[in-house]
Amino acid sequence: MSISVKKRRKPAITIGIEANRRLSDLAMAIEDRMPEIADALLQELDRARLVPDAKLSDKTIRIGSDVEFTTNGEQSRRITLVLPAQADIAQGRISVATPIGLALIGLSEGQSMTAHARDGRENVLTVVKVLPPQPAAAG
């Protein structure tokens, strides 16, 4: 008798060409300090569909997007996805170089992605709403 374990497939993600370049540079810059995050970021970039930044849908999460999402189908949370230098958890500014940021980048409204918490737990993040980035937040 075999037991099948259902593994959640990663959803398709879309990233702008310029954002891909900036995030690749970020991954290289943090490689020595945060090798796991750098590797995970590069893996996400490798599987992303790249489009010209101007053609990226307003409903797709990018740096600077305000995002409302649920964790494991429970209470929603709203954050702004930012580069590490702009991160401030108290103000809801979450870095793309965190497990939550990595899980959200490139997703669109309605998509879900598993994020691995620092304590090893798996959480399913589901995007409820995406607001386009504000110029100051996009850095």
Secondary structure, DSSP 8 states (H G I E B T S, - for coil): -------------EEEHHHHHHHHHHHHHHTTT-HHHHHHHHHHHHHSEEE-GGGS-TTB--TT-EEEEEETTSSEEEEEEE-GGG-BGGGTEEETTSHHHHHHTT-BTT-EEEEE-TTS-EEEEEEEEEE---HHHH-
